[in-house]
Amino acid sequence: MDGVLALMVETLVGKQVAQSLICFNKYMSRFRLKNGFTLIEVIIVVTILAFLAIVLLSTVSKQRVKGEDARVKSDLERLKIAFEDYYNDNNCYPPDTWFDEASDCGSGNLSPYLSSIPCDFRDGVPYHLDHPEGGTCGSFALYANFRNEEDPSAFDVTSQTGGSYNYAVSSTNISLGAPDTGGDTGGETDGYYCSAQGNCTTIPTGRTCSPTFADADCGGTPTNKCPLSDVDPDCNL
């Protein structure tokens, strides 16, 4: 057995076991067939191949989990945009009754803002929806769980009903304590604009609105927001 193979065996099984295998291999070498292998050499090769297979399977499994979590994150971001669009037209966020049964998955309740409601494909149930601000429709939070808890976007959060999750998105008027990953966390806003309903509301993620305002009164007062001339009914992508 050459030095390289001996070192590989020592790394895999430990020094003492490796020395025993080396001694056994020297004993078995007297039974080596011409141009053949001893039994111990065959065992060592099989062990190395098994080790490499375990490493490969572990890597593939981690990548699959990351892909699944990315899909969950995409679902919640699409729902968040649809919720903001719905609010702009109805001055209220969608009810939680649209997210409480498996039959809600794929429904068109959010149409035309979203053609069908996405659900967690891993268990076939809707993402959990809360209205944190006193249960009213003036705010919302959507919760999910990542399988990869080391994802930089993951954070521990508890829903209003006591459920434990590690990822969530919310309306921009509340903060769930999400980490700052360089993107929209649901707790900050880039400004406000006047919707078609005359409401001073936050600019939806990925949208361009005009005109925009830095204050929550859209340049007016708490009792007189959004002059008609400032309304932008489209707020385009």
KADARA-V197842 format. One line per field, one symbol per residue. ss: DSSP state (H for helix, E for strand, - for the rest). phi: phi as a letter, one per 40 degrees, with the letter a starting at -180 (. if undefined). burial: I if it has 24 or more other C-alpha atoms within 12 Angstrom, else O. Layout:
# KADARA-V197842
ss=???
phi=???
burial=???
This chain:
# KADARA-V197842
ss=--HHHHHHHHHHH-HHHHHHHHHHHHHHHHH-------HHHHHHHHHHHHHHHHHHHHHHHHHHHHHHHHHHHHHHHHHHHHHHHHHHHH-----HHHH--HHH---------------E----E--EEE----------EEEE------------EE-----EE-EEEE---------------------EEE-----EEE----------E-------E--E---HHHE------
phi=.cccccccccccbhcccccccccccccccccccdfbbcccccccccccccccccccccccccccccccccccccdccccccccccccccbfacdccccbbbccccgcbdccccacaccbcccbgbcccbbbccggcccaaabbabcccccdcccacabcccgcbbbaabacccbbbgcccbgbcbgbbacibaccccgccbcccdgbbbacbbcbcbfgbbdbacfddcccbccfcc
burial=IOOOOIOOIOOOOOOOOIOOIIOOIOOOOOOOOOOOOIOIIOOIOOOOOOOOOOOOOOOOOOOOOOOOIIOIIOIIIIIIIIIIIIIIIOOIIIIIOIIOOOOIIOOOIIOOOIOOIIIIOOOOOIIIIIIIOOOOIIIIIIIIIIIOOOOOIIIIIIIOOOOOIIIIIIIIIIIIOIIOOOOIIIIIIIIIIIIIIIIIIIIIIOOOIOIIIOOIIIOOOOOOIIOOOIIIOOIOO
